[in-house]
Amino acid sequence: MTIYSIYLAIDPDGRGYVGCTRHSVRHRWFQHVLPPRQWPGVAKACVSDGIKKFGREGFKVFHIASAMGVENAAAVERDLIEQWGTRRPSGYNGNIGGGGLTRSRNSHPFEVSEAF
């Protein structure tokens, strides 16, 4: 069973984004900061708006939880989005969370592990 990492990215204004990945958090954040054409098949999150404004160095990124299995990871992500208040307009999450994890891996490859 796969272990997923849930991470929190916070901009200088205090707006946050909760995400989840099965690769390293560093790898997933790298996907967020590259232009969409660089990573075909990887969805761009609303946090891209903040990255355009503050740059990737403007965000602090933390590993905040781990979960075993995709269903548990999706539930933890949803709970943490609510707990941290990162849904738009107060944060960068465009939905309640967990949806990207339950899609086919080819259409939305989220990934997990370390923070920086």
Backbone as a ProteinNet text record, in pm:
[ID]
protein_1_A
[PRIMARY]
MTIYSIYLAIDPDGRGYVGCTRHSVRHRWFQHVLPPRQWPGVAKACVSDGIKKFGREGFKVFHIASAMGVENAAAVERDLIEQWGTRRPSGYNGNIGGGGLTRSRNSHPFEVSEAF
[TERTIARY]
85.4	0	89.4	49.9	128.8	108.9	218.8	213.6	210	114.5	97.4	139.9	193.1	229.7	132.4	89.7	4	89.5	85.6	172.8	92.1	151.9	93.5	193.4	148.7	230.3	164	243.9	191.4	266.9	190.3	252.2	280.6	351.4	384.4	262.7	146.6	25	-50.6	-1.8	-66.2	-170	-191.3	-283.8	-215.2	-291.8	-232.1	-291.6	-221.7	-264.9	-228.4	-325.5	-299.8	-303.7	-200.4	-193.8	-149.8	-156.3	-122.5	-47.6	49.2	129.6	180.3	211.8	273	423.4	471.6	615.4	664.1	782.5	831.7	756.4	743.5	680	760.8	891.5	978.2	946.1	930.3	897.2	762	663.7	529.9	532.8	605.1	613.7	681.3	782.7	850	749.8	658.2	554.9	465.3	433.9	349.9	415.7	547.6	612.9	650.3	650.8	681.6	560.6	584.3	472.2	397.3	266	185.8	237.7	292.1	338.5	458.4	526.6	643.5	605	482.8	438.5	304.1	299.7	171.2	103	-28.3	-104.2	-109.4	-33.3	-34.7	-119.5	-223.4	-314.2	-244.6	-273.5	-222.5	-323.9	-281.3	-369.7	-382.9	-480.9	-502.7	-381.9	-297.6	-178.7	-85.8	-103.7	-22.9	-37.1	-157.4	-179	-85.9	-73.4	15.1	160.7	196.8	335.7	371.6	278.6	303.8	326.9	251.5	260.8	385.9	415	522.4	649	640.9	754.1	760.8	831.5	837.6	909.5	1004.1	1076.7	989.8	878	789.1	703.2	702.6	621.3	705.4	648.5	705.2	624.5	692.2	623.9	660.2	557.7	575.4	504.2	567.5	500.4	422.3	288.8	207.5	139.3	136.2	72.2	110.9	92.4	109.1	-13.5	-43.8	-159.4	-130.1	-181.1	-162.7	-281.8	-257.2	-362.8	-431.4	-481.1	-538.6	-665.7	-751.8	-876.3	-848.4	-756.5	-719.9	-653.8	-565.4	-496.9	-597.1	-694.8	-796.7	-876.9	-910.8	-987.1	-904.5	-777.1	-689.4	-672.2	-653.2	-640.1	-764.8	-882.6	-1007.3	-1015.4	-983.5	-988.7	-891.6	-771.6	-671.3	-702.1	-763.6	-807.7	-908.9	-1000.3	-1099	-1032.4	-946.1	-879	-793.7	-718.4	-629.8	-700.9	-825.1	-900.8	-840.9	-799.2	-728.5	-815.6	-947.6	-1037.2	-1043.1	-1056.4	-1076	-1202.7	-1210.9	-1117.6	-1007.8	-1014.6	-913	-783.3	-785.1	-665.7	-662.8	-577.3	-558.8	-627.8	-684.1	-751.7	-882.1	-899.3	-1017.3	-1134.7	-1112.4	-1221	-1197.9	-1282.6	-1272.9	-1157.4	-1095.8	-979.9	-1011.8	-905.9	-918.5	-951.4	-1003.4	-1045	-931	-819.6	-705	-645.1	-658.5	-601.1	-680.6	-807.5	-892	-908	-850.3	-852.6	-745.1	-751.6	-650.7	-511.8	-411.6	-276.1	-225.1	-267.3	-219.9	-279.4	-401	-463.2	-425.4	-377.4	-348.8	-248	-121.5	-25.3	23.1	-49.8	-3	98.1	185.3	290.4	333	425.2	446	581.3	612.3	713.6	778.7	874.3	949.1	903.1	948	919.8	1051.5	1046.6	1169.6	1146.4
-118.8	0	124.4	223.6	345.9	441.7	504.6	609	743.6	827.3	959.5	1066.3	1174.6	1290.9	1404	1468	1585.4	1704.4	1809.6	1924.7	2053.5	2154.2	2287.4	2387.3	2470.3	2579.2	2709.8	2800.7	2928.2	3043.6	3141.9	3258.5	3366.4	3472.9	3578.2	3647.6	3641.6	3701.8	3606.6	3483.8	3387	3299	3316	3227.5	3094.1	2986.8	2855	2765.6	2656	2551.7	2417.9	2327.2	2191.4	2100.1	2019.3	1924.8	1789.1	1690.9	1554	1489.7	1404.1	1340.2	1204.6	1117.7	990.3	994.7	1105	1127.3	1219.9	1273.4	1367.7	1499.8	1567.3	1699.2	1793.8	1782.1	1866.5	1845.6	1721	1689.8	1750	1735.1	1788	1940	2005.4	2151.2	2195.9	2123.5	2153.6	2149.7	2052.5	2046.6	2170.2	2218.5	2337.6	2460	2474.1	2598.2	2600.9	2487.1	2486.6	2526.9	2588.7	2621.5	2493.9	2499.9	2381.6	2298.3	2360.6	2284.9	2195.9	2223.5	2145.5	2009.3	1998.6	1875.5	1833.7	1780.9	1740.9	1636	1651.6	1556	1588.8	1689.6	1729.5	1854.3	1846	1959.6	2072.1	2192.9	2309.2	2351.4	2364.2	2403.3	2555.5	2601.1	2745.1	2813.3	2736.5	2793.1	2853.9	2817.6	2877.1	3028.7	3078.3	3223.8	3287.8	3225.4	3277	3266.7	3159.5	3142.4	3251.1	3285.7	3394.9	3526.3	3547.8	3673.5	3680	3571.8	3574.9	3500	3422	3338	3214.8	3113.4	2989.7	3010	3103.9	3130.3	3201.7	3258.9	3331.2	3240.5	3112.1	3017	2935.5	2908	2811.2	2684.4	2570.6	2443.6	2344.7	2283.2	2192	2058.9	1951.6	1820.8	1820.4	1803.7	1816.2	1686.7	1586.4	1459.9	1352.9	1228.3	1113.6	1026.2	951.6	863	739.8	628	502.3	477.9	466.3	438.2	563.4	554.9	670.9	721.9	631.6	676.4	751.6	698.4	767.5	901.5	904.9	1029.2	1135.4	1096	1190.6	1246	1160	1204.4	1299.5	1267.4	1354.6	1489	1486.9	1612.6	1698.8	1639.4	1715.5	1775.1	1694.3	1743	1858.7	1847.8	1952.4	2079.7	2067.7	2187.3	2263.5	2189.7	2254.3	2312	2233.8	2277.2	2401.9	2406.5	2519.1	2633.7	2613	2719.3	2762.5	2665	2699.4	2698.1	2683.8	2694.8	2839.6	2861	2996.9	3054.6	3178.5	3285.7	3308.6	3243.6	3269.1	3193.5	3093.1	3016.1	2984.2	2889.6	2856.3	2728.3	2650.3	2528.2	2563.2	2512.8	2543.2	2451.5	2344.7	2252.4	2194.6	2101.3	2047.2	1951	1907.4	1820.1	1673.8	1597.2	1454.2	1409	1497.8	1460.6	1420.1	1489.1	1456.8	1321.9	1277.7	1149.5	1031.9	1050.5	938.4	924.4	1017	1006.1	907.7	870.6	780.7	842.7	761.9	811.6	880.6	837.3	899.2	1037.5	1060.4	1189.5	1294.5	1253.5	1348.9	1289.2	1280.1	1210.2	1290.3	1285.4	1344	1248.9	1297.2	1215.9	1262.5	1189.4	1214	1196.6	1264.9	1219.4	1320.7	1398.4	1485.6	1630.5	1712	1854.8	1929	2058.3	2136.7	2269.6
0	0	0	-76.1	-93.2	23.7	65.3	167.7	95.1	133	74.1	173.3	119.8	201.6	172.8	278.8	265.5	306.9	225.8	250.2	253.6	315.2	325.6	269.5	176.8	122	164.4	220.2	270.5	205.9	153.4	90.9	196.4	159.7	256.3	318.1	250.4	305.1	398	412.5	500.9	433.7	303.2	230.2	207.3	223	212.6	106.4	82.5	-9.9	51.9	61.7	108.2	-13	-29.2	-139.1	-90.2	-179	-143.7	-259.7	-228.3	-331.3	-284.5	-380.1	-345.1	-370.8	-427.8	-446.5	-335.4	-351.2	-250.4	-261.7	-150.2	-149.5	-237.9	-232.2	-315.7	-464.3	-504.8	-644.5	-682.5	-597.3	-627.8	-635.8	-545	-548.7	-678.3	-721.3	-847.1	-962.1	-959.5	-1062.8	-1058.9	-939.9	-927	-989.4	-974.3	-1016.5	-1164.9	-1231.4	-1374.4	-1456.9	-1572.8	-1661.5	-1701.3	-1721.8	-1753	-1870.1	-1971.2	-2087.9	-2054.1	-1943.8	-1904.2	-1845.6	-1792.8	-1726.8	-1783.7	-1905.2	-1963	-1874.9	-1859.3	-1779.7	-1632.2	-1587.6	-1446.9	-1434.6	-1355.8	-1338.6	-1263.8	-1302	-1231.2	-1126.8	-1006.1	-897.3	-893.5	-819.2	-802.3	-739.5	-672.8	-610.4	-715.6	-841.5	-948.5	-951.8	-916.7	-911.8	-808.9	-694.4	-589.8	-627.6	-695.2	-738.7	-839.1	-927.3	-1022.2	-948.1	-840.9	-766.5	-678.6	-603.6	-503.4	-545.2	-652	-690.1	-601	-646.7	-567.2	-434.6	-430.3	-305.9	-203.6	-249.3	-159.4	-73.7	-102	-26.6	70.3	185.2	279.8	260	243.3	217.1	326.7	386.2	498.9	474.8	513.6	518.6	649.8	642.3	763.8	805.6	716.7	753	651.7	691.2	602.5	615.5	510.2	513.6	428.5	473.8	403.1	311.1	181	84.7	34.6	-88.2	-155	-86.8	-40	23.3	153.2	233.7	358.1	328.9	229.1	193.2	149.2	68.6	22.1	139.5	234.5	352.8	438.5	458	537.5	467.7	335.9	261.3	278.5	264.1	282.2	422.6	524	662.5	684.9	629.4	651.3	573.2	457.3	384.3	469.3	530.1	617.7	742.7	807.5	931	909.2	800	773.1	701.2	658.8	592.3	460.2	378.6	255.6	130.1	144.7	27.9	-15.9	-145.8	-195.7	-135.7	-102.3	-136.2	-32.4	84.4	187	162.6	76.2	43.8	-104.4	-142.5	-283.6	-328.4	-237.5	-279.9	-349.8	-470.5	-549.7	-522.5	-446	-412.4	-272.7	-231.7	-95.3	-77.9	-187.5	-179.7	-200.3	-224.9	-242.3	-383.1	-466.5	-600.8	-692.2	-684.7	-769	-738.6	-614.9	-575.3	-626.7	-645.9	-684.1	-834.5	-911.4	-1057.3	-1102.3	-1227.1	-1282.6	-1269.9	-1242.3	-1224.9	-1349.2	-1464.8	-1588.7	-1610.5	-1559.6	-1584	-1480.6	-1364.7	-1257.9	-1159.7	-1195.7	-1112.3	-990.7	-882.3	-757.4	-693.1	-609.3	-549.6	-408.8	-327.4	-182.5	-114.9	0.9	96.5	187.3	142	230.6	219.1	309.4	299.2	297.9	278	278.5	341.8
[MASK]
++++++++++++++++++++++++++++++++++++++++++++++++++++++++++++++++++++++++++++++++++++++++++++++++++++++++++++++++++++

